[in-house]
């Protein structure tokens, strides 16, 4: 069986670090905590789990802090988490099994990172990350902000998932780092341009964000998943600015980089639905149902757009044109994913009432919920 070092960088995580460490304490072999300047009880809480706590002078560089943490590890493999991450019970079992069977020829193990959930607990946003890496390979983190772990070799895609449960967020931290670098006259890499634009979106600075997404795409050197994501972010920016035509253009622009993704099919379907072009909206929503997403995709995944959402919207579309049986069928598919969603249950009652009426009676579809 392999041995594992958990390496974490933390700062003022008293509200979350106990939950994180409790979820993994009995399945890893050592815990290395690197503190970058906590002024709360983070260290005190961490001491309940490990005496390996080290200070690191913060230098506006996440990769530097993570690389320092990795250098402290002594076990076969290094596992990394943030303080607001947890392993849920089912994933703990999967992790324990993985630890017992992992062939040491594996250089890196990837895991899904579950980032957001709906009110029913279903994952609405996830991404795959290298999480468990062979220590002797000396893999390095790269990037001052939104750092990534550069790995190579034999990579295993596991079924273990890390769950992100954010309790608080220093919303200005990353933006300030980027702005400071700009003031110093640094030339941003394509990756920097992309993530700086993301920070600008988070701060509702939409026009500036558009500028930096365009700069990023103009380099022609971006990772394809970031290119596709930029098109979606541009569509979001134009939506917020009320420019519906540019919003549509940005969605269509994503097809330069890949075949149509479910997210963009839903975006385009929504555009045509709002413009009263129901037949065209139906085309795009039906296409979304055919664009299945898998966990092997390294980009961000939103399962909503290929599961219940397009079916709920198809229910609305078919109701608008009087195809009540098709509307009902698609609502039933949506109900298979979200059986207690009030919109779905209300649609079911409404459509059952409509379908029970005498043929030929005109029914107003205005009671349908989307």
Secondary structure, DSSP 8 states (H G I E B T S, - for coil): ---EEEEEEESS-TTTHHHHHHTTTTTSSEEEEEES---SSHHHHHTTT-S-EEE----S-HHHHHHHHHHH--SSEEEE--TTEE--HHHHHHHHHHHHH--TT--EEEEEEEEEE-TTS-EEEEEEEEEEEEGGG--EEE-SSS-EEE--SSEEEEEEEEEE------TTHHHHHHHHHHHTT----HHHHHHHHHHHHHTT-HHHHHHHHHHHHHHS-S-HHHHHHHHHHHHHHHHHTT-HHHHHHHHHHGGGTSS--HHHHHHHHHHHHHTT-HHHHHHHHHHHHH----TT--S-B-GGGGTHHHHHHHHHHHHHTT-HHHHHHHHHHHHHH-TT-HHHHHHHHHHHHHHTS-TT----GGG---
